[in-house]
């Protein structure tokens, strides 16, 4: 598909024309006006539904939701209708227990796979029988991230492949971060890409463009460091399609400029950081995208809003705008999440988000897209 750029938009041109390519305009299948309907919500202030730090969720084919809560050291189930089923894995060292669950996925409709950072292993739980087994993960793979004290990116695929963003050497305010994958069948850890991030005190400054990665059950997606171009690859790393989209980067916010106007309430930048940001040269062109999510249908959600410096950003920016593409690279449309909600997973019209309340309490929310 091809079309003309909209006025003032960035060009959509595939830089490497080899293989299948899709060029998109700002016009997609979805109507411009879409709305949200809340279907259910768990956690929050409900004492019987405690969540401390939901690190990841996974949604089964029937809509059941598994929540890996790092803070509780539990894996919790919620049925498709939003009924809290409770913990199916709790804190401990046994095969069916976890210490620091960082990621979760469904192997099939009855089997969960969990990455346990605390025990350096994968735990598999068959729900009907409650039988469990474990697979050791190479400590040399997990240790650098565990020692850094921050998991900036983690993904887990049903075939037991684990993806991590590693901390790297910092020089002149730039950190060279490798994205690495590991699986039991690989002889060595596989560095799939490197991303040069602008940092202050180890905190990523999202306004500076860099390559980003999104991982789904069957595919993974990589963005180019400049512009709005992405590649979809299969498990073996073969490029399935390259696609681009028209779009402009959002202007730098006051927090991204190191200014303190009191408007950027989601940013928690110490004064020393603000001064350091003000002393930096601004990016030649701010980053157009800041996160990639591959959902349960293989669709690609590209986050346009950038998380503010100092803000929690593992699950993206709250209330962010997303451009949504089919696995083929064809543009569907754009939609903005409700305030204080971060995208976790999507399937069909249903979207699951992480909501942070006024007292920093966490909820998992199921939303329905309405309007098409």
N, C-alpha and C positions, 0 to 999 in steps of 0.2 A: 504494500500500500504506500502511496505517496501523496503529498499535498503541499500546499503553500503554507509558509509560516504566518502566524497571526502577527499583527503589528506589534513591534517592540519585543518580540519573543526571541529566544536564542535559536540558532539554526539547528535543524535536525538533519545531520549528515553522518552516515556511517564512515568512520575513519578507515576501517579495514573492510573493503567490500567483499572479501573472499567468504564464500558460504552464504547461507540464508540471511537476509537482512530485511528488517521491517522499519519503515520510517512512519512516525505518527505526527499528526497535527494535534491541536488542542481540543478537537472534536471527537468524542467517544460515543459509545452506545448509551451510556447512562444519561438521564436528563440532568440539567444543571442544578435543579432544586431537588435535593434529597433530604430526608429526615430520619430520625432515630426513634425507635420504640424500645423501652427497657422491658425485657422479658422476665429476668430474675436477677437477684443479687444475693451473694453470700458473704459472710465475714463481717467486716465493719465493726460496729459496736455490739454485735450479738455475742454474748458470753459463750454460748454453746457452739459458736462457729469461729473460733479464734484463728487468726492469721497473723503471723509476726513479720515474715518477709517471704512472700511468694516469689521464688526465683524463676519458675517456669510453669506453664500449663500445657497439657496435651488433650486434644479432643478426639474421641473415638468416632467411628462411622455412625453410631447411633446418637451421638451428641453428649455422651458421658464425658465429664471433665475430670482429669487427674491434675492435682496441684502439688508441685514439689515446693514445700515450704522450708527454706534454708534455716530460718530462725527457730522453728519448732522442731526441726529434724524429723519431719513427717511427710508422708505422701497421702493426700486426702482425696476422696472421691466425692463428686457431686453428680447426681443422676441428670438425665437430659432435661427434666422439668425443673431443675434447680433445687432439688431436695438434698440436703447435706447428709452424706452417707458415713462420714467420719474417716478416721485414718485407717489405711490398709497396710501402711508401713510406719513404724515408730522408731524412736531413738534406740540404738543398740548396735551390737557387733555381730549378731546372727545373720544368716543368709537372707532372711526376710525383713531385716532391719537396716536403718540408715543412720549416718552421722551428720552429713552435710549434703543433702540432695540439691544438685545444681541444675539438673535438666531431666526431663521425663518425656517419653514418647510411647505410643501404642505399637506393639509388634503385630498384634492382631486384635480382634474385638474383645479378647479375654485376657490379654497378656500385656503387662507393663514392663518397660525397661527404664531404669533410673541410673543416672550418673551420680555416684556418691563421692564427692570430693574428699570428705573426711576420712574415708577408708581406702581411697585410691582403687576403686573398683566399680564395675557395672553390676547392678542387681536386677534379676529378672523375676517377676512375680506372676504366677498363673492364678487369676482371681478366683476361679471356681473352686479349685482344690487348696488354695493358699500355699501351694508348693513354690519354693524359691531356689534360685541358684545364683552364683556369683562368678564374675570373670574379672581377674586382676587387670588393672590398667597400669601401663608402664609408669613408675614413679617419676622417671626423668621427663615424661611428657607433662604431668600435672604439677610437679613441684615448682617450676618457675612462676606459674600463675598463682598457686596457693601461697607461695612465699611473698608475692607482691602485695597480698592483702586485698586485691580487687580483681573480680572477674568482669572484664569489659565486654567480652563476647564469648558465648558458648552455645553449641548446638549439638544435638544428638539425633542420629538417624536410626531407624528400626533395625538396620543390619549391624548395629553396634559401632558405627563410625562416630567418633567424637571430634568436634572442631573447636579450636580455641584461638583466641588472639593472645599472643605472647607479649610481655613487656620486652623492650629492647633498649639498646644503648641510646643515650640522649646527648646530642651535641648541638650547641648554640640554640637550644629551645626546640629542637626537632627530635622526635623519637622514632626510630626505625622498628616498626612492629610487624613481625611475621604472623600470618594466619596459618596454623598447622592442623593437620588432621591425623588421627590415629585410629586403628582398628586392630582387633586380635590377629587378623590374617596378614597384616603388613609387617615386613621385617624391620622397617625404619619409619620414623615419623616423617610425614610428607608436608613440606612447606608449599602451600598452594599459591601464595601471593605475599607480597610485602607492602605495607602501607606506611607512608611517612606522615606522622601526625605532629601538628603544632601543639606543644604542651607548656604548661606552667605548673611547677611543683607536682608533676605527674598527672595533672588534669588536662584532658583533651579540650582544645579550642575548636569547636565544630565549624566555625566560620571559615577555616582554612580547608580547601578541598583536598580530599585524599581518596584512594580506592576503598570501597566498602564491600562487604560480603553478606549475602543472605543464603540460608540453607533450608531446603525443604526435605521431604521424605525421599524424593527421587532425584531432585535437581539442586544445583546451587547457582547463584547469580552473583556476578561481579560487576561493579561500576567502574567506569574510567575516572581518573583523578580530576579531569576537567570536563566541563560540559555535562550533557545529559545523555549518556550512552551506556548501555548495559549489555552483558553477555550472559546467556543461559547455557549451562553445561550439564552433561549427564554425570553419572557416578564415576565414569572413567576419565572425566575431564575433557570429553569431546564437546566442542561448541555446537549447540543445537541451533541457536539463532542469536543474532546481534540486533538490538533495537535501540532507537533513539526517540526523543520526544522534544517538542518545543516547550520552552519554559525559561523563566528568568529567576535568578537567585533572589531571595528576600533581602532587603537592605539590612545592613548591620544594625543591631539593636543597641541601645545605650550601654547595656552590660557588655556586649561584644566590643564596644569601643573603650571600655574601662570607665565609663561615666556612671555616676550614682545619682539617678533622678528619682529613686523610690518607686519607679514603675515596674521594674523587673522583679516581682515578688518571688519568682521561682529560683532566683539566683542567690547563692550563699557565698559570695566572693569576699574574702577578707580584703581589707584596704590595701594590703601589700600586693595582692593579686591584681587589684584594679590598677594600681600604679604601674605594675609590670605590663599589663595589657595596653595601657595608654602609651607606653614607651615603644611598643612594637609597631613595625610598619604594617598597615592594614593589608589584608590579602588583595592581590590584583583584581581578582573576581571572587566574591564570596561563594561558598559551596552551595550548589543548587539543591543537592539532596543530602540527607544526614543519616539515613537508616534504610535497610532493605529487609522486608519480611516476606518469606515464601509461605503461603498459607496451606491449609490442608487440601485444597483443590489444586495446588501448584500455581495459583495466581501470585503475582508479584506486587507487593504494596511498597511504594516508594515514598518515604517521608520527606516532605518539603520543609517543614519548620525545623529549625536547628535547636537542640537543647542549649540552654544558656550556660555560660561558664560557671562551674561550681555546682550546677544542678545535677541531681541523679539522672542518669541517661541510659542505663542498661536496657530499659524498656521503652526508650524513645522519649520524645517531648510530650507533655500533657496537652490534650486538645489539639493535636497536630493535624495538618492537612496531608492527605495521602493521595497520590496518583496510583491507580490500580490497572494492572495489565494482565492479560491472559498469558498462560505459559508460552504461547506462540509469539509473545511480544506485542500483540495488538492492544491498543489503549481502550479501556472500558470507560473510565471517567474518574472524577476526583470527588473526595468526600472528607469533611473535617470531623474529627472525633469530638464528643462532648467535652466540656471543661473538666480538667483534672483526671482525664482518663487516658490510659496508654494502651496501645494495641498489643495484644498477646497472640491471638489466633483468629482465623476466620474460616468459614465454610459456607458456601452458598450465600444467602442473605444474612446469616447469623455471624456476629462478631463478638469475641470475648475480650474484655479489657480489664486492666488493673486500675482501680480508682483509689486515689489517696484523699482521705477526708481531712477536715479542718484540724483534727487532733493527730494527724499522721497515721490514722488507722487505715488498713488495707481492706478492700473488697474486690471480689471477682464479679464482674457484671456481664450478663449476656444481653446483647443488643440485637435488634432486627433493623435492617435497612429498609426504609419505606420510600415509595415514590417511583418505583418502576416495576 
